Amino acid sequence: MKSFLLKYKYHFLIVVVGLCCLELLNFPLQLDKQTLIYPDCSNYLESAQKMYLKFTGHYYRPMLMAFITGIPYLFGSSDAGIFEWSFVVNVFCWLGTSIILFEVLRNFVKEKVAFWFAILPFFIFGNIILNYHLLTENIFVFFTALAFYLLFQYYKTSKFWYLSLSLSLVLSSMLIKPGAKFFGIVMLLFFIREILKNYKHKSMIFLYGSLAMITIQVVGMKVQYGDFTISYIDGVTYHNYICSKAECFKNGKEYNQIDNPRAEYLFGLDFTDQKKVALEDLKHQIRTNFPNFIKAYFSDVIENSKSGNACIQDLKNYDNKADFPFWKQLIFDITKWQNRIFTLLAVLLSALFLYTNFRKERIYFFVAFFIAYIIVLSGISCGQGDRFHLVAFPFVILLLGKYLSETKQFKPSSEQLQK
């Protein structure tokens, strides 16, 4: 027992530190007492209800997120139980991501240094706050971190089952967060030779399984709603955000996410028409309003790079504590600057590793590509605070650790490398 504790001391410490940080933020902000349910959270609840209670799919939220979210329904849970379960899943994934970071980092920095880097995500307050909401971010980050860990193991050992499981997680993640589909497609195409060479390998069951889930999702959407698509959320997003903002710039109006007549019009259509109208509008904006479209894109990226956590603004002082407004404003300001600093690091480190690691240590190239993908993709939407860029920050910490690993203070000993 003692040897077990010594072997996994850092893992236990990571969990303890994470839970302490969770409570330290919960106490002043009263996070566990909040009752506001955001529209996106309601959508995820609805998707779980459709899957488990009505045996149908959701028009915006794919099946894997619905499956994870709705597990308590198997045991007769109420809707309130779904939100409690969501908190447990989010915290598990949030802690798990840091443990995975530690496992990767210890390969190129000292174990103590790997520990300090691994607990850095616990001090990114935006991610802590998202634990209390029925959202995809922390689950998606965990899936991606585990996929990169397995890819790291593939490059280290050349065992194909690591690659198959890694790619299956990357592909499956688009059934949690549909915006990940292009990243998944790029990763699949990059490794297509290895896949074709090993298509009879037993471990291909992981990859075939994820492709089967995607097929079920796409065919199910066609049968139920009329289109072969993973989700209708992509068209709604670019129509109601970047295209609407471009149209506002064209007409000299101020863009307002809440009071948006274009969004009201789109939501009045059936889902197939939503997809068609959104795509035609995108083409129209690019053809006839391209300068304002580009202006809207960069406006969104800048807003997503400098905003604080949007959930903090809606917190209520249920305990009537006198210092609540102070902590609310202070922590909001901290999330704002954390977003700015980590986004800047994201841009610099991803550019560096994309440039230097395409032909060597390719795992870090893929991590950098993922970070850049998240930042670039965030330009299609706005008004969500730091929510878009938070997904990339744990991977920014990983690249920062790798960048500093060549210095004497961080480089691991030969004994550690032999473990």
C-alpha positions as CSV (number, residue, x, y, z in Angstrom):
1,M,0.0,0.0,0.0
2,K,2.8,2.3,0.9
3,S,4.6,1.7,-2.4
4,F,1.3,2.3,-4.3
5,L,0.9,5.7,-2.6
6,L,4.5,6.6,-3.3
7,K,4.2,5.6,-6.9
8,Y,1.0,7.7,-7.4
9,K,1.7,10.5,-4.9
10,Y,1.6,13.2,-7.6
11,H,-1.6,11.9,-9.0
12,F,-3.3,12.0,-5.6
13,L,-1.8,15.5,-5.0
14,I,-3.2,16.7,-8.3
15,V,-6.7,15.5,-7.3
16,V,-6.4,17.1,-3.8
17,V,-5.2,20.4,-5.2
18,G,-7.9,20.4,-7.9
19,L,-10.7,19.8,-5.3
20,C,-9.3,22.5,-3.0
21,C,-9.3,25.0,-5.9
22,L,-12.8,24.0,-6.8
23,E,-14.0,24.8,-3.2
24,L,-11.9,27.9,-2.9
25,L,-13.7,29.4,-5.9
26,N,-17.1,28.0,-4.9
27,F,-17.1,29.5,-1.5
28,P,-16.9,33.2,-2.4
29,L,-19.0,32.9,-5.6
30,Q,-21.7,30.5,-4.2
31,L,-21.4,28.5,-7.3
32,D,-23.2,25.5,-5.9
33,K,-26.2,27.6,-5.0
34,Q,-26.9,29.1,-8.4
35,T,-30.0,28.1,-10.3
36,L,-29.8,29.8,-13.6
37,I,-29.9,27.4,-16.6
38,Y,-28.5,28.8,-19.8
39,P,-30.2,28.0,-23.2
40,D,-27.3,25.8,-24.2
41,C,-27.6,23.8,-21.0
42,S,-31.4,23.3,-21.6
43,N,-30.5,22.1,-25.1
44,Y,-28.2,19.4,-23.7
45,L,-30.8,18.4,-21.2
46,E,-33.4,18.1,-24.0
47,S,-31.0,16.0,-26.1
48,A,-30.7,13.5,-23.1
49,Q,-34.4,13.4,-22.7
50,K,-34.9,12.7,-26.4
51,M,-32.4,9.9,-26.3
52,Y,-33.4,8.1,-23.1
53,L,-37.1,9.0,-22.8
54,K,-38.2,9.4,-26.4
55,F,-35.6,7.3,-28.3
56,T,-34.9,10.1,-30.8
57,G,-32.0,12.3,-31.8
58,H,-31.6,16.1,-31.1
59,Y,-31.4,18.6,-34.0
60,Y,-28.5,20.5,-32.4
61,R,-26.8,18.2,-29.9
62,P,-25.2,14.9,-31.1
63,M,-25.7,11.5,-29.6
64,L,-22.5,11.0,-27.5
65,M,-23.0,14.1,-25.4
66,A,-26.7,13.1,-25.0
67,F,-25.6,9.5,-24.0
68,I,-23.1,10.8,-21.3
69,T,-25.5,13.4,-20.0
70,G,-28.5,11.2,-19.7
71,I,-27.1,8.1,-18.0
72,P,-29.0,8.8,-14.7
73,Y,-32.3,8.4,-16.6
74,L,-31.5,4.7,-16.7
75,F,-31.9,4.7,-12.9
76,G,-35.1,6.7,-12.8
77,S,-33.4,10.1,-12.3
78,S,-35.3,13.4,-12.4
79,D,-34.1,16.3,-14.5
80,A,-32.4,17.8,-11.4
81,G,-30.4,14.6,-11.1
82,I,-29.1,15.2,-14.6
83,F,-27.5,18.5,-13.5
84,E,-26.0,16.9,-10.5
85,W,-24.6,14.1,-12.6
86,S,-23.2,16.7,-15.1
87,F,-21.3,18.3,-12.3
88,V,-19.7,15.0,-11.3
89,V,-18.8,14.2,-14.9
90,N,-17.3,17.7,-15.5
91,V,-15.2,17.5,-12.4
92,F,-14.0,14.0,-13.2
93,C,-12.9,15.2,-16.7
94,W,-11.4,18.4,-15.4
95,L,-9.3,16.5,-12.9
96,G,-8.5,13.7,-15.4
97,T,-7.2,16.2,-17.9
98,S,-4.6,17.5,-15.4
99,I,-3.5,13.9,-14.6
100,I,-3.1,13.2,-18.3
101,L,-1.1,16.4,-18.7
102,F,1.2,15.2,-15.8
103,E,1.7,11.8,-17.5
104,V,2.7,13.5,-20.8
105,L,4.8,16.2,-19.2
106,R,6.9,13.9,-17.0
107,N,8.4,12.5,-20.2
108,F,10.4,15.6,-20.9
109,V,10.5,17.6,-17.6
110,K,11.3,16.7,-14.0
111,E,8.4,15.1,-12.1
112,K,8.1,18.0,-9.7
113,V,8.0,20.4,-12.6
114,A,5.4,18.2,-14.4
115,F,3.3,18.4,-11.2
116,W,3.4,22.2,-11.1
117,F,2.5,22.5,-14.8
118,A,-0.3,19.9,-14.4
119,I,-2.0,21.9,-11.6
120,L,-1.9,25.2,-13.6
121,P,-5.3,24.5,-15.3
122,F,-6.9,24.5,-11.8
123,F,-6.0,28.2,-11.5
124,I,-7.8,29.0,-14.8
125,F,-11.0,30.1,-13.1
126,G,-13.2,30.0,-16.2
127,N,-12.8,26.2,-16.4
128,I,-13.7,25.8,-12.8
129,I,-16.9,27.8,-13.3
130,L,-17.9,25.7,-16.3
131,N,-17.9,22.6,-14.1
132,Y,-21.2,23.9,-12.6
133,H,-23.0,24.0,-16.0
134,L,-24.3,21.3,-18.3
135,L,-21.9,22.1,-21.1
136,T,-19.4,20.2,-23.3
137,E,-16.2,22.0,-22.7
138,N,-14.5,20.0,-19.9
139,I,-15.7,16.7,-21.4
140,F,-14.4,17.6,-24.8
141,V,-11.0,18.7,-23.4
142,F,-10.7,15.4,-21.5
143,F,-11.4,13.4,-24.7
144,T,-8.9,15.4,-26.6
145,A,-6.2,15.2,-23.9
146,L,-6.6,11.4,-23.7
147,A,-6.4,11.2,-27.5
148,F,-3.1,13.2,-27.5
149,Y,-1.7,11.0,-24.7
150,L,-2.5,7.9,-26.7
151,L,-0.9,9.5,-29.8
152,F,2.1,10.3,-27.7
153,Q,2.3,6.6,-26.8
154,Y,1.9,5.6,-30.4
155,Y,4.9,7.7,-31.5
156,K,6.8,6.3,-28.5
157,T,6.1,2.6,-29.0
158,S,4.9,2.4,-32.7
159,K,2.0,0.1,-31.4
160,F,-0.9,0.6,-33.8
161,W,-3.7,0.1,-31.1
162,Y,-2.6,3.4,-29.5
163,L,-3.2,5.2,-32.8
164,S,-6.5,3.5,-33.4
165,L,-7.8,4.4,-30.0
166,S,-6.5,7.9,-30.3
167,L,-8.2,8.6,-33.6
168,S,-11.4,7.0,-32.4
169,L,-11.5,9.5,-29.5
170,V,-10.8,12.4,-31.9
171,L,-13.6,11.3,-34.2
172,S,-16.0,10.5,-31.3
173,S,-15.4,14.0,-29.9
174,M,-17.3,15.5,-32.8
175,L,-20.3,13.8,-31.3
176,I,-19.7,15.9,-28.2
177,K,-18.8,19.1,-29.9
178,P,-19.7,19.2,-33.6
179,G,-17.2,22.0,-34.3
180,A,-14.4,19.4,-33.9
181,K,-15.4,17.6,-37.1
182,F,-12.9,19.3,-39.4
183,F,-10.1,18.6,-36.9
184,G,-11.2,15.0,-36.8
185,I,-11.2,14.7,-40.6
186,V,-7.7,16.2,-40.9
187,M,-6.3,13.8,-38.3
188,L,-8.0,10.8,-40.1
189,L,-6.6,11.8,-43.5
190,F,-3.1,12.4,-42.1
191,F,-2.9,8.8,-40.8
192,I,-4.8,7.2,-43.7
193,R,-1.8,5.2,-44.9
194,E,-1.3,3.6,-41.4
195,I,-5.0,2.9,-41.2
196,L,-5.1,1.2,-44.6
197,K,-2.0,-0.9,-43.8
198,N,-3.7,-2.1,-40.6
199,Y,-7.3,-2.3,-41.6
200,K,-7.5,-6.0,-40.5
201,H,-5.8,-5.3,-37.1
202,K,-7.9,-6.2,-34.1
203,S,-7.5,-2.8,-32.6
204,M,-9.3,-1.3,-35.6
205,I,-12.5,-2.1,-33.7
206,F,-12.0,1.3,-31.9
207,L,-11.9,3.2,-35.1
208,Y,-14.7,1.2,-36.8
209,G,-16.8,1.8,-33.7
210,S,-16.4,5.6,-33.8
211,L,-17.1,5.6,-37.5
212,A,-20.2,3.5,-36.9
213,M,-21.4,6.0,-34.3
214,I,-20.9,8.9,-36.7
215,T,-22.8,7.0,-39.4
216,I,-25.7,6.4,-37.0
217,Q,-25.7,10.1,-36.1
218,V,-25.7,11.3,-39.7
219,V,-28.2,8.7,-41.0
220,G,-30.5,9.3,-38.0
221,M,-30.5,13.1,-38.7
222,K,-31.4,12.4,-42.3
223,V,-34.3,10.1,-41.3
224,Q,-35.6,12.3,-38.5
225,Y,-35.0,15.8,-39.9
226,G,-34.1,15.5,-43.6
227,D,-30.3,16.1,-44.0
228,F,-27.2,14.0,-43.7
229,T,-25.4,16.1,-41.0
230,I,-24.0,15.7,-37.6
231,S,-25.9,18.7,-36.3
232,Y,-27.7,21.8,-37.5
233,I,-25.9,23.9,-35.0
234,D,-23.1,25.0,-37.4
235,G,-25.5,26.8,-39.8
236,V,-27.3,28.5,-36.9
237,T,-24.0,29.6,-35.4
238,Y,-22.5,31.3,-38.4
239,H,-25.8,32.8,-39.6
240,N,-26.7,34.3,-36.2
241,Y,-23.3,35.5,-35.2
242,I,-20.6,36.3,-37.9
243,C,-23.0,36.8,-40.8
244,S,-25.4,38.9,-38.7
245,K,-22.6,41.0,-37.4
246,A,-21.3,41.5,-41.0
247,E,-24.7,42.6,-42.0
248,C,-24.9,45.1,-39.1
249,F,-21.5,46.5,-40.1
250,K,-22.8,46.9,-43.6
251,N,-25.9,48.8,-42.4
252,G,-24.1,50.9,-39.8
253,K,-26.0,49.2,-36.9
254,E,-24.7,47.8,-33.6
255,Y,-24.8,44.0,-33.4
256,N,-26.9,42.6,-30.5
257,Q,-26.9,38.9,-29.8
258,I,-30.2,39.0,-27.9
259,D,-32.3,41.3,-30.1
260,N,-31.4,39.8,-33.5
261,P,-34.3,39.7,-36.0
262,R,-32.2,37.5,-38.4
263,A,-32.0,34.8,-35.6
264,E,-35.7,35.1,-34.9
265,Y,-36.4,34.5,-38.6
266,L,-34.1,31.5,-38.8
267,F,-35.5,29.8,-35.8
268,G,-39.0,30.1,-37.3
269,L,-38.0,27.8,-40.1
270,D,-37.8,24.0,-40.1
271,F,-34.3,22.5,-39.7
272,T,-33.7,21.7,-43.3
273,D,-34.6,25.2,-44.3
274,Q,-32.4,26.6,-41.5
275,K,-29.5,24.8,-43.1
276,K,-30.2,26.0,-46.6
277,V,-30.9,29.6,-45.6
278,A,-27.8,29.8,-43.4
279,L,-25.6,28.4,-46.2
280,E,-27.0,30.7,-48.8
281,D,-26.5,33.7,-46.5
282,L,-22.9,32.7,-45.9
283,K,-22.3,32.6,-49.6
284,H,-24.1,35.9,-50.0
285,Q,-22.0,37.6,-47.3
286,I,-18.7,36.4,-48.8
287,R,-19.7,37.4,-52.3
288,T,-21.3,40.8,-51.6
289,N,-20.1,41.9,-48.2
290,F,-16.7,40.3,-47.9
291,P,-14.8,43.3,-46.2
292,N,-17.5,43.4,-43.4
293,F,-17.5,39.6,-43.2
294,I,-13.7,39.7,-42.5
295,K,-14.2,42.6,-40.1
296,A,-16.8,40.6,-38.2
297,Y,-14.6,37.6,-38.1
298,F,-11.7,39.5,-36.5
299,S,-14.1,41.3,-34.2
300,D,-15.3,37.9,-32.9
301,V,-11.7,36.6,-32.4
302,I,-10.7,39.7,-30.6
303,E,-13.8,39.6,-28.4
304,N,-13.2,35.9,-27.6
305,S,-9.6,36.6,-26.7
306,K,-10.2,39.4,-24.3
307,S,-13.5,38.7,-22.5
308,G,-14.0,37.4,-19.0
309,N,-16.1,34.5,-18.0
310,A,-19.7,35.3,-19.0
311,C,-21.3,33.1,-16.3
312,I,-19.8,35.3,-13.5
313,Q,-22.0,38.2,-14.5
314,D,-25.1,36.3,-13.8
315,L,-24.2,35.0,-10.3
316,K,-26.6,35.8,-7.5
317,N,-25.8,36.6,-3.9
318,Y,-28.0,33.9,-2.3
319,D,-26.2,34.1,1.0
320,N,-26.4,37.9,1.2
321,K,-22.7,38.2,1.9
322,A,-21.4,41.8,2.0
323,D,-18.2,40.9,0.2
324,F,-19.9,39.0,-2.7
325,P,-19.8,41.9,-5.2
326,F,-16.0,42.4,-4.5
327,W,-15.2,38.7,-5.2
328,K,-17.5,38.6,-8.2
329,Q,-15.8,41.6,-9.8
330,L,-12.3,40.5,-8.8
331,I,-12.7,36.9,-10.2
332,F,-14.3,38.2,-13.4
333,D,-11.3,40.5,-13.9
334,I,-8.9,37.6,-13.3
335,T,-10.7,35.5,-15.9
336,K,-10.5,38.4,-18.3
337,W,-6.7,38.6,-18.0
338,Q,-6.2,34.9,-17.9
339,N,-8.0,34.7,-21.2
340,R,-5.8,37.4,-22.7
341,I,-2.5,36.0,-21.4
342,F,-3.3,32.4,-22.4
343,T,-4.6,33.4,-25.8
344,L,-1.4,35.3,-26.5
345,L,0.6,32.3,-25.4
346,A,-1.6,30.1,-27.6
347,V,-0.9,32.1,-30.7
348,L,2.8,32.3,-30.1
349,L,3.4,28.7,-29.0
350,S,1.1,27.2,-31.7
351,A,2.9,29.3,-34.4
352,L,6.3,28.2,-33.1
353,F,5.5,24.5,-32.9
354,L,3.6,24.4,-36.2
355,Y,6.7,25.9,-37.8
356,T,9.3,23.7,-36.1
357,N,7.7,20.4,-35.5
358,F,6.1,19.2,-38.7
359,R,8.9,16.8,-39.4
360,K,10.1,16.1,-35.9
361,E,8.2,15.2,-32.7
362,R,5.0,15.4,-34.7
363,I,2.8,14.9,-31.7
364,Y,3.5,18.5,-30.6
365,F,2.7,19.7,-34.2
366,F,-0.8,18.2,-33.7
367,V,-1.2,19.8,-30.3
368,A,-0.3,23.1,-31.9
369,F,-2.6,22.5,-34.8
370,F,-5.5,21.8,-32.4
371,I,-4.8,25.1,-30.5
372,A,-4.7,27.1,-33.7
373,Y,-7.9,25.3,-34.9
374,I,-9.7,26.4,-31.7
375,I,-8.6,30.0,-32.0
376,V,-9.4,30.2,-35.7
377,L,-12.8,28.5,-35.4
378,S,-13.8,30.9,-32.6
379,G,-14.2,33.7,-35.1
380,I,-17.6,32.4,-36.3
381,S,-19.2,33.2,-33.0
382,C,-19.1,35.8,-30.2
383,G,-20.9,36.8,-27.0
384,Q,-19.7,33.7,-25.0
385,G,-16.9,35.3,-22.9
386,D,-13.9,33.2,-22.5
387,R,-15.8,29.9,-23.3
388,F,-14.3,29.3,-26.7
389,H,-10.6,29.7,-25.9
390,L,-10.7,27.9,-22.5
391,V,-10.7,24.6,-24.5
392,A,-7.2,25.3,-25.8
393,F,-5.5,26.5,-22.5
394,P,-4.5,23.1,-21.0
395,F,-2.8,22.3,-24.3
396,V,-1.0,25.7,-24.2
397,I,0.4,24.6,-20.8
398,L,1.6,21.4,-22.4
399,L,3.4,23.2,-25.2
400,L,4.8,25.7,-22.6
401,G,6.3,22.8,-20.6
402,K,7.8,21.3,-23.8
403,Y,9.3,24.7,-24.8
404,L,10.9,25.1,-21.4
405,S,12.0,21.5,-21.2
406,E,15.4,22.2,-22.8
407,T,16.5,24.4,-19.9
408,K,18.6,22.9,-17.1
409,Q,16.0,23.7,-14.4
410,F,13.3,21.7,-16.2
411,K,15.1,18.8,-17.9
412,P,14.4,15.4,-16.3
413,S,17.2,13.2,-14.9
414,S,18.3,10.1,-16.8
415,E,16.8,7.9,-14.0
416,Q,13.4,9.5,-14.6
417,L,13.6,8.9,-18.4
418,Q,14.4,5.2,-17.8
419,K,11.2,4.7,-15.7
